[in-house]
Amino acid sequence: MARNKTQNTNLASEFYVASQLFRLGYMVTLTLGHTKEIDLIVAHPDGRTITIDVKGLKDTTNWPLQPKLKSKNHFYVLVSYCNKFDDLHSQPAVFVIPSIKVEDVLSAWSGKPNVTCVAYRDIKDGKHKDAWELLFK
């Protein structure tokens, strides 16, 4: 049975982020949806551990986000495929946001009451883009 595009985007994003973290030398465990708000558990070679909630987006609109878990060891990694999800030669845009700072980039989703989001247009050129170094600062 085929997954819908949203499931494809989210799962692809989790695997993409895990792959990048492995390349940076971290050990990564995917929870595959078994742990609410935690998609990845990441261990640094020195023993420190963090958790990550990955949000995938096939285009450049908004990531819906209702943050509940705030900790210096929890992060949001937002992935946008910039309308090129089916193009295997294109790399997605990645944004790393500490959960204790996520309020700084949240906004109300226009036309959707009680839903907050992070808008691609608000962070696309900001300090969170490709900020992998924030994870174990």
RAMO-V247753 format. One record per pair of residues at least 24 apart in sequence whose ideal C-beta (glycine too) atoms are under 10 Angstrom apart, sorted by the first residue. I is the first residue (numbers start at 1). GAP is how many residues later the second one is. D is the distance in Angstrom with one decimal. If there is no record, write none. Layout:
i=I gap=GAP d=D
i=I gap=GAP d=D
This chain:
i=5 gap=53 d=6.4
i=5 gap=80 d=7.8
i=6 gap=50 d=8.2
i=6 gap=51 d=9.5
i=6 gap=52 d=8.2
i=7 gap=26 d=9.7
i=7 gap=49 d=9.4
i=8 gap=48 d=8.5
i=8 gap=50 d=8.2
i=8 gap=77 d=7.6
i=8 gap=78 d=9.9
i=9 gap=46 d=9.3
i=9 gap=47 d=4.0
i=9 gap=48 d=6.7
i=9 gap=49 d=4.8
i=9 gap=50 d=9.3
i=9 gap=70 d=8.1
i=9 gap=71 d=9.5
i=9 gap=72 d=6.8
i=9 gap=76 d=6.3
i=9 gap=83 d=9.6
i=10 gap=29 d=8.4
i=10 gap=44 d=7.2
i=10 gap=45 d=7.3
i=10 gap=46 d=4.4
i=10 gap=47 d=9.1
i=10 gap=48 d=9.8
i=10 gap=69 d=8.9
i=11 gap=28 d=9.5
i=11 gap=43 d=9.4
i=11 gap=45 d=7.8
i=12 gap=42 d=9.9
i=12 gap=44 d=6.4
i=12 gap=46 d=9.1
i=12 gap=67 d=8.2
i=12 gap=69 d=7.9
i=12 gap=73 d=7.5
i=12 gap=80 d=8.6
i=13 gap=26 d=8.6
i=13 gap=41 d=5.1
i=13 gap=42 d=7.1
i=13 gap=43 d=3.0
i=13 gap=44 d=8.0
i=13 gap=45 d=9.5
i=13 gap=64 d=8.0
i=13 gap=65 d=8.5
i=13 gap=66 d=3.9
i=13 gap=67 d=9.0
i=13 gap=68 d=8.1
i=13 gap=72 d=9.9
i=13 gap=79 d=7.3
i=13 gap=81 d=8.9
i=14 gap=25 d=5.0
i=14 gap=26 d=6.7
i=14 gap=38 d=8.8
i=14 gap=39 d=9.8
i=14 gap=40 d=4.7
i=14 gap=41 d=9.6
i=14 gap=42 d=7.5
i=14 gap=63 d=9.1
i=14 gap=65 d=8.7
i=15 gap=25 d=9.9
i=15 gap=39 d=9.2
i=15 gap=41 d=9.9
i=16 gap=38 d=8.4
i=16 gap=40 d=8.3
i=16 gap=61 d=9.4
i=16 gap=63 d=6.2
i=16 gap=65 d=9.2
i=16 gap=75 d=8.9
i=16 gap=76 d=6.4
i=16 gap=78 d=7.9
i=17 gap=25 d=9.3
i=17 gap=35 d=6.8
i=17 gap=37 d=5.2
i=17 gap=39 d=9.1
i=17 gap=60 d=5.1
i=17 gap=61 d=9.8
i=17 gap=62 d=6.6
i=17 gap=75 d=9.4
i=17 gap=77 d=7.2
i=17 gap=79 d=9.2
i=17 gap=115 d=9.6
i=18 gap=24 d=8.5
i=18 gap=34 d=9.0
i=18 gap=36 d=8.5
i=20 gap=57 d=9.1
i=20 gap=59 d=9.8
i=20 gap=71 d=9.9
i=20 gap=72 d=10.0
i=20 gap=74 d=7.4
i=20 gap=110 d=9.6
i=20 gap=112 d=7.2
i=21 gap=29 d=9.9
i=21 gap=31 d=8.3
i=21 gap=56 d=9.2
i=21 gap=111 d=7.9
i=21 gap=114 d=7.9
i=23 gap=109 d=9.9
i=24 gap=108 d=6.4
i=24 gap=109 d=9.6
i=24 gap=111 d=8.7
i=24 gap=112 d=9.4
i=26 gap=24 d=9.0
i=26 gap=106 d=9.6
i=26 gap=109 d=8.0
i=26 gap=110 d=8.0
i=28 gap=24 d=8.8
i=30 gap=24 d=9.4
i=36 gap=32 d=8.4
i=36 gap=33 d=8.7
i=37 gap=29 d=9.4
i=37 gap=30 d=8.3
i=37 gap=31 d=6.2
i=37 gap=32 d=4.9
i=37 gap=37 d=8.0
i=37 gap=39 d=9.5
i=37 gap=62 d=9.2
i=38 gap=31 d=7.6
i=38 gap=36 d=7.7
i=39 gap=37 d=9.9
i=39 gap=38 d=8.5
i=40 gap=35 d=9.1
i=40 gap=37 d=8.0
i=42 gap=31 d=9.7
i=42 gap=33 d=8.8
i=42 gap=93 d=7.0
i=42 gap=94 d=8.4
i=43 gap=93 d=10.0
i=44 gap=91 d=8.3
i=44 gap=92 d=5.0
i=45 gap=91 d=9.6
i=46 gap=90 d=8.3
i=48 gap=25 d=8.0
i=48 gap=87 d=9.6
i=48 gap=88 d=6.2
i=49 gap=24 d=7.0
i=49 gap=87 d=9.8
i=50 gap=24 d=6.9
i=50 gap=25 d=6.2
i=50 gap=48 d=9.6
i=50 gap=49 d=9.9
i=50 gap=84 d=10.0
i=50 gap=85 d=5.9
i=50 gap=86 d=7.0
i=51 gap=24 d=7.4
i=51 gap=48 d=8.9
i=52 gap=24 d=7.4
i=52 gap=25 d=5.3
i=52 gap=44 d=8.7
i=52 gap=47 d=9.5
i=52 gap=83 d=7.9
i=53 gap=24 d=7.5
i=53 gap=25 d=9.4
i=53 gap=44 d=9.7
i=53 gap=46 d=7.8
i=53 gap=49 d=9.6
i=54 gap=24 d=7.9
i=54 gap=25 d=6.5
i=54 gap=40 d=9.6
i=55 gap=24 d=7.0
i=55 gap=25 d=9.3
i=55 gap=40 d=9.3
i=55 gap=42 d=9.9
i=55 gap=62 d=9.7
i=55 gap=63 d=8.0
i=56 gap=24 d=8.0
i=56 gap=25 d=7.4
i=56 gap=29 d=8.9
i=56 gap=36 d=8.2
i=57 gap=24 d=6.9
i=57 gap=25 d=8.7
i=57 gap=26 d=9.9
i=57 gap=28 d=9.2
i=57 gap=35 d=8.7
i=57 gap=36 d=9.1
i=57 gap=61 d=9.5
i=57 gap=63 d=6.9
i=58 gap=24 d=8.6
i=58 gap=25 d=7.1
i=58 gap=26 d=8.6
i=58 gap=27 d=4.4
i=58 gap=28 d=9.0
i=58 gap=34 d=9.4
i=59 gap=24 d=5.1
i=59 gap=25 d=9.4
i=59 gap=26 d=8.3
i=59 gap=61 d=8.0
i=60 gap=33 d=8.3
i=60 gap=59 d=9.2
i=60 gap=60 d=4.4
i=60 gap=61 d=7.3
i=60 gap=64 d=7.4
i=61 gap=48 d=9.7
i=61 gap=56 d=8.6
i=61 gap=58 d=7.6
i=61 gap=59 d=6.2
i=61 gap=60 d=8.6
i=62 gap=45 d=8.4
i=62 gap=47 d=6.0
i=62 gap=48 d=8.9
i=62 gap=50 d=9.1
i=62 gap=53 d=9.0
i=62 gap=54 d=9.4
i=62 gap=55 d=3.9
i=62 gap=56 d=6.7
i=62 gap=57 d=5.1
i=62 gap=58 d=6.8
i=62 gap=59 d=8.9
i=62 gap=60 d=9.2
i=63 gap=32 d=8.9
i=63 gap=42 d=9.8
i=63 gap=43 d=10.0
i=63 gap=46 d=9.9
i=63 gap=53 d=9.9
i=63 gap=54 d=5.9
i=63 gap=55 d=4.8
i=63 gap=56 d=8.2
i=63 gap=57 d=7.6
i=63 gap=60 d=9.4
i=64 gap=45 d=6.7
i=64 gap=48 d=8.1
i=64 gap=51 d=5.8
i=64 gap=52 d=7.5
i=64 gap=53 d=5.2
i=64 gap=54 d=8.6
i=65 gap=32 d=9.3
i=65 gap=37 d=7.0
i=65 gap=40 d=8.9
i=65 gap=41 d=6.5
i=65 gap=42 d=9.9
i=65 gap=44 d=9.4
i=65 gap=50 d=8.9
i=65 gap=51 d=6.0
i=65 gap=52 d=5.8
i=65 gap=53 d=5.5
i=66 gap=40 d=9.3
i=66 gap=48 d=9.0
i=66 gap=49 d=7.5
i=66 gap=50 d=6.3
i=66 gap=51 d=9.2
i=67 gap=30 d=9.6
i=67 gap=32 d=6.2
i=67 gap=33 d=9.7
i=67 gap=35 d=5.1
i=67 gap=36 d=7.5
i=67 gap=39 d=7.4
i=67 gap=49 d=8.0
i=67 gap=51 d=9.8
i=68 gap=31 d=9.3
i=69 gap=30 d=6.1
i=69 gap=33 d=9.9
i=70 gap=28 d=9.2
i=70 gap=29 d=4.9
i=70 gap=30 d=5.5
i=70 gap=31 d=9.5
i=70 gap=32 d=7.7
i=70 gap=33 d=8.6
i=71 gap=27 d=9.0
i=71 gap=28 d=5.9
i=71 gap=29 d=7.1
i=72 gap=26 d=7.1
i=72 gap=27 d=8.1
i=72 gap=28 d=5.9
i=72 gap=29 d=10.0
i=72 gap=65 d=9.6
i=73 gap=25 d=9.2
i=73 gap=26 d=8.5
i=73 gap=27 d=9.6
i=73 gap=62 d=9.5
i=73 gap=63 d=9.7
i=74 gap=24 d=7.8
i=74 gap=25 d=4.2
i=74 gap=26 d=8.1
i=74 gap=28 d=9.4
i=75 gap=24 d=6.1
i=75 gap=25 d=9.4
i=75 gap=26 d=9.5
i=75 gap=27 d=8.9
i=75 gap=56 d=9.7
i=75 gap=59 d=7.2
i=75 gap=60 d=6.1
i=76 gap=25 d=9.4
i=76 gap=26 d=5.7
i=76 gap=29 d=9.1
i=76 gap=42 d=7.9
i=76 gap=52 d=9.1
i=77 gap=51 d=9.4
i=77 gap=54 d=9.6
i=77 gap=55 d=9.0
i=77 gap=57 d=9.9
i=77 gap=58 d=8.6
i=78 gap=24 d=9.9
i=78 gap=27 d=9.2
i=78 gap=40 d=6.1
i=78 gap=42 d=8.2
i=78 gap=45 d=7.5
i=78 gap=50 d=7.9
i=78 gap=51 d=9.8
i=80 gap=40 d=5.6
i=80 gap=43 d=9.5
i=80 gap=44 d=8.1
i=82 gap=38 d=8.4
i=82 gap=42 d=9.2
i=93 gap=27 d=8.0
i=93 gap=30 d=9.2
i=93 gap=31 d=6.9
i=93 gap=36 d=6.7
i=93 gap=37 d=8.1
i=94 gap=34 d=8.9
i=94 gap=35 d=7.3
i=94 gap=36 d=5.8
i=94 gap=37 d=8.5
i=94 gap=38 d=7.9
i=95 gap=25 d=8.7
i=95 gap=28 d=5.4
i=95 gap=29 d=8.3
i=95 gap=31 d=7.9
i=95 gap=32 d=9.4
i=95 gap=33 d=4.2
i=95 gap=34 d=5.7
i=95 gap=35 d=7.9
i=95 gap=36 d=7.3
i=96 gap=31 d=9.6
i=96 gap=32 d=5.7
i=96 gap=33 d=8.4
i=96 gap=34 d=7.6
i=96 gap=35 d=4.3
i=96 gap=36 d=6.0
i=96 gap=37 d=8.3
i=96 gap=38 d=5.0
i=96 gap=39 d=6.5
i=97 gap=26 d=8.0
i=97 gap=29 d=9.7
i=97 gap=30 d=9.6
i=97 gap=31 d=5.2
i=97 gap=34 d=8.1
i=97 gap=37 d=7.9
i=98 gap=30 d=9.1
i=98 gap=33 d=9.3
i=98 gap=36 d=6.0
i=98 gap=37 d=8.7
i=98 gap=39 d=8.6
i=101 gap=26 d=9.9
i=101 gap=27 d=8.7
i=101 gap=33 d=8.9
i=102 gap=26 d=9.8
i=104 gap=24 d=9.6
